[in-house]
């Protein structure tokens, strides 16, 4: 069982049932012993009655006189008692009529014992009345009947106990594990975007409250670490931009002076290109740092997706033609999306760049846009080699880079899809990645909310 609550309920039910079974077992032997003791008292009482009927001179009486004195008495009790009187010298001198001339089995050295005779189980008591031995037996059938009824009742109660204790144990386990579920729910909500949230600490000083304090202390350290990383990324980006700008100005000034040789001019052009790439990387890191710290303020306004896509198509066609691939797009539906156009354009450009890098020469890149009720869904599909399934959950992480379909590195920074994810998340949207429709390539899907009376249910 994977559930601790279910295991606790099972253990509680098993422990309760086993405990009750042990009590019933002890009660069984105690009750049987008490009933058998009652039979011994009956035998003792019958012996006292026989002794009183024989009188004090019983040793001088003949067998005929003994039979005469106690026959009537034993006949009245023939249903309840079996009586056998004998002596070592003269042998048996009296049988009760229900014995039909058969002696009661005698166990040497035992005064009270059980025998299983042909008339059924008997409780036997042997009493000494010198020179005679008086053996009196009482049927145990009624005792056995009572014990069978006791066993049936106990079995029914054990079944009932198992069911009730399982239900009670499940309720108690759910109640006792409620703080753990609260801790789990709170911990699952805490992420890089809301590290300031903490687990409520129960007022009772127990192991649960200690666990909550320990987790809160861990989240305090994580929050401090995340703040330091974000602060470092933001500060480093700002600090790097100034010297890089000075290096770029110096390189451009040298190029403009015309004093460099042809080879040095080519090297300087390469330097400027790399500086441009480094500046772009710094801007991307700065954006991601600000997005994770929720310090980006969007200027959201209603916009028609058809117009945004028409403007994007102009640049997309030029970019695709330059890289030797074909780009096409389609749009369905009518409505207004609440977004900031420059960020939407950046998302689309990043997705297009990734699709171009993944597509083989002459490949097709298709953009499908559709407005459905409360969502604006945009899908960009390429015809590349696809993304391994193991990379799906990490494809939107920082610095994740895959080789393109032509077997060479794409040359990107690995931040494009991370920026797409953060930009879409900032717009209260979501991103997904799947295989292409034709079984090859990759489809990246972006969903943004439309202006409606109610937000999409997955935004709650």
Protein Blocks (a to p, Z undefined) as FASTA:
>chain_A
ZZfklmmmmmmmmmmmmmmmmmmmmmmmmmmmmmmmmmmmmmmmmmmmmmmmnommlmmp
cfklmmmmmmmmmmmmmmmpccddddfklopabdcfklnopacdddehiabdcdddfkbp
cddddddddfbdcdddddfklmmmmmmmmmmmmmmmmmmmmmmmmmmmmmmmmmmmmmmm
mmmmmmmmpcfklmmbccdddfbdcfklmmmmmmmmmmmmmmmmmmmmmmmmmmmmmmmm
mmmmmmmmmmmmmmmnopacfklmmmmmmmmmmmmmmmmmmmmmmmmmmmmnopaccddd
dddfklmmmmmmmmmmmmmmmnopacddddedjddddddfklmmmmmmmmmmmmmmmpcg
hiacddddddehjaccdddddfbebjafklmmmmmpghiacddfkopaehinolmmmmmm
mmmmmnopacdddddfkopajddddddddddfbdcfklZZ
